[in-house]
């Protein structure tokens, strides 16, 4: 299995701007090509699958929407 740094390097080689993993959230921000839009990616399996092309940004966005919690008034 690849290391996090290797996955980050692969994404950078693909032309993505990649932030530094946040130790508090366990996520790293990846900016989309030619866009101001970014996606927060879990710095584990999700990051590795994204770098390997097994996961897309759309997949990650869908996961985040499913994780959204709406609190009652």
Buried (B, 14 or more C-beta within 10 A) or exposed (E): EEEBEEBBBBBEEEEBEBBEBEEEEBBBBBBEEEEEEBBBBBBEEBBBBBBEEEBEBEBBEEEEEEEEEEEEE
